[in-house]
Amino acid sequence: MVERIESGCARMLLVRADAAVTFGTGHVMRCLALAQAWQLKGGDVIFVMAQLTPSIQERLRAESIKVVAVHAVPGSAEDLRQTTNAALANHAEWIVVDGYHFDTHYVSELQKVSSLLLIDDNGELESYSSELVLNQNVHARAEMYAKRAPLTRLLLGPRYTLLRNEFTAYRDWVRKVPERGTRVLLTMGGSDPKNLTPCLLSALSSLSIDDWEIRVVVGGSAENRSGVAEIAEKFPGRVEVMSNVTNMAELMAWADLAIAGAGTTCWEMCLLGLPAILAVVAENQRFIAERLAKIGAAVNAGPVESIDGSSLAQMVVELLNSRSRRLQIAQTARRLVDGKGSERVLEMMRTRGAPCA
């Protein structure tokens, strides 16, 4: 029996995405941003998930979003059957699919149930037939979706970046760039499966710069908090470790420079005009880091496997000492994202979706 959420003819958004310790947090968080915007318009939201971490489950609960469990291998025929049943039982007006394990068949079959928005990053499916395809990355191009249905509409580029409600207040915020930076934000995403944070923190903390402040954000699904805290204790007053935060926008506004994974966090930093050194934690982040570096909106440190701690520390020192470089990065990044992407996506969904029956 598929659970049905009572909502009358209130507009129902169904999100199919997963988050495990090693992947998926960024996918769920950008879907959460769209879900928040949908709720603000009076709609209801359910997330249908085969995998989720306790921290993601708690975050969705805090947002008054119901989670329906899929008891199947993600992307499988059984997954498709259970997701279809959930969409039908809850009269979903729109379905959002976000994840690399959903193939062309999965997406096209779900589209038969309801209007469908596919959130994509690299244009790797055989073909595209959903009403909308959203690729919010700076490298997004129409050529990536040459094999698409005539009625499929593409939403491409950072203009459509999905940002959570906490970033709304910073749409018109102007960053003050000091002559010399002293505040560093270190975040490797929701899980940090490659345990990069302790290594980077050790490299930074070993520098003899007394007036630095370092704030480390450990994702809610990360398993290395104790190791990070142990390193931080060796540098009292300089390093603060935070876990599973809900005020990332505030922390980004505080910082003069960030060291971060090259995932969805990039677009949050762009809105805040926060100069960033990007580490490529997964292959699907490579295009983001390379493109942002090419246009001068960030610095690309390369794949995590090849990052040398001492070289990275020196890069941080040089950037903090160069106001002109930080200002240039901040201005370029800020021009990419205006924080209104969710509204633009919702407007496209409003004009292309079927009315509630």
C-alpha positions as CSV (number, residue, x, y, z in Angstrom):
1,M,0.0,0.0,0.0
2,V,1.5,3.3,-1.1
3,E,1.0,6.1,1.5
4,R,-1.1,9.0,0.3
5,I,-0.6,12.5,1.7
6,E,-4.0,14.3,2.1
7,S,-3.8,17.6,0.2
8,G,-7.0,17.8,-1.8
9,C,-6.2,19.5,-5.0
10,A,-3.3,21.4,-3.6
11,R,-0.5,21.2,-6.1
12,M,1.7,18.2,-5.2
13,L,5.4,18.1,-6.1
14,L,7.1,14.7,-6.0
15,V,10.9,14.6,-5.9
16,R,12.8,11.4,-6.7
17,A,16.4,11.7,-5.4
18,D,18.7,9.9,-3.1
19,A,21.4,10.7,-0.6
20,A,24.0,8.3,0.8
21,V,27.2,8.9,2.7
22,T,29.2,8.8,-0.5
23,F,27.0,10.6,-2.9
24,G,23.8,12.6,-3.5
25,T,23.7,15.2,-0.8
26,G,24.0,18.1,-3.3
27,H,21.3,16.6,-5.5
28,V,18.9,16.5,-2.6
29,M,19.7,19.9,-1.3
30,R,19.1,21.6,-4.7
31,C,15.8,19.7,-4.9
32,L,15.1,21.0,-1.4
33,A,15.6,24.5,-2.7
34,L,12.9,24.0,-5.4
35,A,10.7,22.3,-2.9
36,Q,10.9,25.3,-0.6
37,A,9.9,27.6,-3.4
38,W,7.0,25.3,-4.3
39,Q,5.8,25.4,-0.7
40,L,5.9,29.2,-0.6
41,K,3.5,29.1,-3.5
42,G,1.1,27.0,-1.4
43,G,2.0,23.6,-2.8
44,D,2.8,20.3,-1.0
45,V,6.0,18.2,-1.4
46,I,7.0,14.6,-0.9
47,F,10.4,13.1,-1.5
48,V,10.5,9.5,-2.7
49,M,13.9,8.0,-1.7
50,A,15.6,4.7,-1.8
51,Q,18.6,6.0,0.1
52,L,18.9,8.8,2.6
53,T,21.1,9.6,5.6
54,P,19.8,10.5,9.0
55,S,20.8,14.1,8.6
56,I,19.0,14.5,5.3
57,Q,15.9,12.8,6.9
58,E,16.0,15.3,9.8
59,R,16.4,18.2,7.4
60,L,13.4,17.2,5.3
61,R,11.4,16.7,8.4
62,A,12.3,20.2,9.6
63,E,11.0,21.5,6.3
64,S,7.6,19.7,6.7
65,I,8.4,17.4,3.8
66,K,7.2,13.9,3.9
67,V,9.6,11.1,2.8
68,V,8.2,8.0,1.1
69,A,10.6,5.1,1.1
70,V,11.5,3.1,-2.0
71,H,12.4,-0.5,-1.2
72,A,14.4,-1.3,-4.3
73,V,17.7,-0.8,-6.1
74,P,17.8,2.9,-7.2
75,G,17.0,3.2,-10.9
76,S,15.6,-0.3,-11.2
77,A,12.3,-1.5,-12.6
78,E,11.0,-2.0,-9.1
79,D,12.1,1.5,-8.1
80,L,10.2,2.8,-11.1
81,R,7.1,0.8,-10.2
82,Q,7.1,2.1,-6.6
83,T,7.8,5.7,-7.6
84,T,5.0,5.6,-10.2
85,N,2.6,4.3,-7.6
86,A,3.6,7.1,-5.2
87,A,3.0,9.7,-7.9
88,L,-0.4,8.3,-8.8
89,A,-1.5,7.9,-5.2
90,N,-0.6,11.4,-4.3
91,H,-1.8,13.0,-7.6
92,A,1.6,14.6,-8.3
93,E,1.3,17.5,-10.6
94,W,5.0,17.5,-11.2
95,I,7.7,14.9,-10.7
96,V,11.3,16.0,-10.3
97,V,14.1,13.5,-11.0
98,D,17.7,14.2,-9.9
99,G,20.4,11.6,-9.9
100,Y,22.9,9.8,-12.1
101,H,21.3,6.3,-11.6
102,F,18.1,7.2,-13.5
103,D,18.4,6.2,-17.2
104,T,16.4,7.3,-20.3
105,H,13.8,4.5,-19.8
106,Y,13.2,5.4,-16.2
107,V,12.6,9.1,-17.0
108,S,10.4,8.5,-20.0
109,E,8.2,6.0,-18.2
110,L,7.7,8.4,-15.3
111,Q,6.8,11.2,-17.7
112,K,3.7,9.2,-18.7
113,V,2.5,9.7,-15.1
114,S,2.9,13.4,-14.7
115,S,4.7,16.5,-16.0
116,L,8.4,15.9,-15.4
117,L,11.4,18.1,-14.7
118,L,14.8,16.3,-15.0
119,I,17.7,18.0,-13.2
120,D,20.8,17.1,-15.1
121,D,24.5,17.9,-15.1
122,N,26.4,16.5,-18.0
123,G,23.9,15.5,-20.8
124,E,24.8,11.8,-20.7
125,L,21.4,10.2,-21.3
126,E,20.6,8.6,-24.7
127,S,17.7,11.0,-25.2
128,Y,15.5,13.5,-23.4
129,S,11.7,13.7,-23.5
130,S,10.7,15.4,-20.3
131,E,8.8,18.7,-20.4
132,L,11.8,20.5,-18.8
133,V,15.5,19.7,-18.4
134,L,17.4,21.8,-15.9
135,N,21.2,22.1,-16.0
136,Q,22.2,25.0,-13.8
137,N,26.0,24.6,-14.4
138,V,28.1,27.2,-16.1
139,H,29.2,24.6,-18.7
140,A,25.6,23.8,-19.8
141,R,25.0,24.0,-23.5
142,A,22.1,23.1,-25.8
143,E,24.4,20.9,-27.8
144,M,24.5,18.5,-24.8
145,Y,20.8,17.8,-25.4
146,A,20.7,17.5,-29.2
147,K,18.7,14.2,-28.8
148,R,15.6,15.7,-27.2
149,A,11.9,15.7,-28.0
150,P,10.6,18.7,-29.9
151,L,8.6,19.9,-26.9
152,T,11.4,19.5,-24.3
153,R,12.4,22.9,-22.9
154,L,15.9,23.5,-21.7
155,L,16.7,25.6,-18.7
156,L,20.5,26.1,-18.9
157,G,23.1,27.9,-16.8
158,P,23.4,29.6,-13.4
159,R,20.4,31.8,-14.2
160,Y,18.4,28.8,-13.1
161,T,20.4,28.0,-10.0
162,L,18.3,26.5,-7.2
163,L,19.2,28.1,-3.9
164,R,17.6,27.4,-0.5
165,N,15.5,30.0,1.3
166,E,18.4,31.0,3.6
167,F,20.1,32.7,0.6
168,T,17.1,34.9,-0.3
169,A,18.2,37.7,2.1
170,Y,21.6,37.9,0.3
171,R,20.3,38.6,-3.2
172,D,21.3,42.3,-3.0
173,W,24.0,41.9,-0.4
174,V,27.3,43.6,-1.3
175,R,30.6,42.0,-0.2
176,K,33.2,44.2,1.5
177,V,36.6,43.0,0.4
178,P,39.3,43.9,3.0
179,E,42.8,44.7,2.0
180,R,44.0,41.6,3.7
181,G,41.7,38.6,4.4
182,T,41.8,36.7,7.6
183,R,38.7,34.6,7.6
184,V,38.7,31.2,5.9
185,L,35.7,28.8,5.4
186,L,36.5,25.1,4.8
187,T,33.7,22.8,3.6
188,M,33.9,19.7,1.6
189,G,30.2,19.0,1.2
190,G,27.7,16.9,2.9
191,S,29.7,13.7,3.5
192,D,33.5,14.2,2.5
193,P,33.9,10.5,1.7
194,K,37.5,10.9,0.8
195,N,38.3,12.4,4.2
196,L,39.9,15.5,2.7
197,T,38.9,18.0,5.5
198,P,41.4,16.8,8.1
199,C,44.3,17.0,5.6
200,L,43.4,20.5,4.5
201,L,42.8,21.7,8.0
202,S,46.2,20.4,9.1
203,A,47.9,22.2,6.2
204,L,46.2,25.5,7.0
205,S,46.6,25.3,10.7
206,S,50.3,24.7,10.4
207,L,50.8,28.2,9.1
208,S,52.1,30.7,11.7
209,I,49.5,33.4,11.1
210,D,48.0,34.4,14.4
211,D,45.1,36.5,13.2
212,W,43.6,33.9,11.0
213,E,40.1,32.5,11.8
214,I,39.1,29.2,10.3
215,R,35.6,27.8,10.3
216,V,35.2,24.2,9.3
217,V,31.8,23.0,8.2
218,V,31.4,19.2,8.5
219,G,28.5,17.9,6.6
220,G,25.7,16.1,8.4
221,S,26.6,12.8,6.7
222,A,30.4,13.1,7.2
223,E,32.0,10.5,9.4
224,N,35.2,12.3,10.2
225,R,33.9,15.0,12.6
226,S,35.9,13.6,15.5
227,G,39.1,13.6,13.5
228,V,38.5,17.2,12.4
229,A,37.8,18.3,16.0
230,E,41.0,16.6,17.2
231,I,43.1,18.7,14.8
232,A,41.1,21.8,15.6
233,E,41.9,21.4,19.3
234,K,45.6,21.9,18.7
235,F,44.9,25.5,17.5
236,P,42.7,27.1,20.2
237,G,40.9,30.2,19.2
238,R,41.8,29.9,15.5
239,V,39.6,27.0,14.4
240,E,35.9,26.4,14.9
241,V,34.3,23.2,13.8
242,M,30.5,23.2,12.9
243,S,28.4,20.3,11.9
244,N,25.2,20.0,9.8
245,V,24.7,23.8,9.7
246,T,21.6,25.5,8.5
247,N,23.1,29.0,8.2
248,M,25.6,28.4,5.4
249,A,24.7,31.8,3.8
250,E,25.7,33.6,7.0
251,L,29.0,31.7,7.1
252,M,29.8,32.5,3.5
253,A,29.1,36.2,4.2
254,W,31.5,36.0,7.1
255,A,34.4,34.5,5.2
256,D,37.0,36.3,3.1
257,L,37.9,33.1,1.3
258,A,36.5,29.5,1.0
259,I,38.1,26.2,0.3
260,A,35.3,23.9,-0.9
261,G,34.3,21.0,-3.0
262,A,33.3,21.9,-6.6
263,G,29.7,20.8,-6.2
264,T,26.4,22.7,-5.7
265,T,28.1,24.8,-3.1
266,C,29.8,26.7,-5.9
267,W,26.6,28.5,-6.9
268,E,25.9,29.5,-3.3
269,M,29.4,31.0,-3.1
270,C,28.8,32.8,-6.4
271,L,25.7,34.5,-5.0
272,L,27.7,35.7,-2.0
273,G,30.6,36.8,-4.1
274,L,32.9,34.6,-2.0
275,P,36.3,33.9,-3.6
276,A,36.9,30.2,-3.5
277,I,39.5,27.5,-4.1
278,L,37.7,24.5,-5.5
279,A,38.7,20.9,-4.9
280,V,37.3,18.3,-7.4
281,V,35.9,15.6,-5.1
282,A,34.1,13.6,-7.9
283,E,34.5,13.4,-11.6
284,N,31.2,15.1,-12.3
285,Q,32.6,18.2,-10.6
286,R,35.5,18.6,-12.9
287,F,33.7,20.6,-15.6
288,I,32.4,23.0,-12.9
289,A,35.8,23.7,-11.4
290,E,37.5,24.0,-14.8
291,R,34.9,26.4,-16.3
292,L,34.6,28.6,-13.2
293,A,38.4,28.9,-13.1
294,K,38.6,29.7,-16.8
295,I,36.2,32.7,-16.5
296,G,37.9,33.9,-13.3
297,A,35.1,33.1,-10.9
298,A,37.1,30.7,-8.7
299,V,40.5,29.0,-8.4
300,N,40.7,25.3,-9.4
301,A,42.9,23.3,-7.1
302,G,42.3,20.1,-9.2
303,P,41.3,16.6,-8.1
304,V,41.6,15.9,-4.4
305,E,44.0,13.0,-5.1
306,S,46.6,15.4,-6.5
307,I,46.2,18.3,-4.0
308,D,49.4,19.0,-2.0
309,G,48.6,20.4,1.4
310,S,51.6,22.8,1.5
311,S,50.9,24.1,-2.0
312,L,47.3,24.7,-1.2
313,A,48.2,26.5,2.0
314,Q,50.5,28.8,0.0
315,M,47.7,29.4,-2.5
316,V,45.5,30.5,0.4
317,V,48.1,32.9,1.8
318,E,48.6,34.5,-1.6
319,L,44.9,35.0,-2.1
320,L,44.3,36.4,1.3
321,N,47.1,38.9,0.8
322,S,45.8,40.0,-2.6
323,R,42.8,42.2,-2.4
324,S,42.7,42.8,-6.2
325,R,42.6,39.1,-6.9
326,R,39.8,38.4,-4.4
327,L,37.9,41.4,-5.7
328,Q,38.1,40.2,-9.3
329,I,36.9,36.7,-8.4
330,A,34.1,38.0,-6.2
331,Q,32.8,40.4,-8.9
332,T,33.0,37.7,-11.6
333,A,31.3,35.1,-9.5
334,R,28.5,37.4,-8.4
335,R,27.5,38.2,-11.9
336,L,26.8,34.5,-12.5
337,V,24.1,34.0,-9.9
338,D,21.3,36.4,-8.8
339,G,19.4,34.1,-6.5
340,K,16.2,34.1,-8.5
341,G,16.6,30.7,-10.2
342,S,14.0,28.8,-8.3
343,E,11.3,31.4,-9.2
344,R,12.3,31.2,-12.9
345,V,12.1,27.4,-12.8
346,L,8.7,27.5,-11.0
347,E,7.4,29.9,-13.7
348,M,8.4,27.5,-16.4
349,M,6.7,24.7,-14.6
350,R,3.6,26.8,-14.2
351,T,3.3,27.5,-17.9
352,R,4.1,24.0,-19.1
353,G,2.5,21.7,-16.5
354,A,-0.9,20.1,-16.7
355,P,-3.6,21.6,-14.4
356,C,-4.6,19.8,-11.3
357,A,-7.4,17.3,-12.2
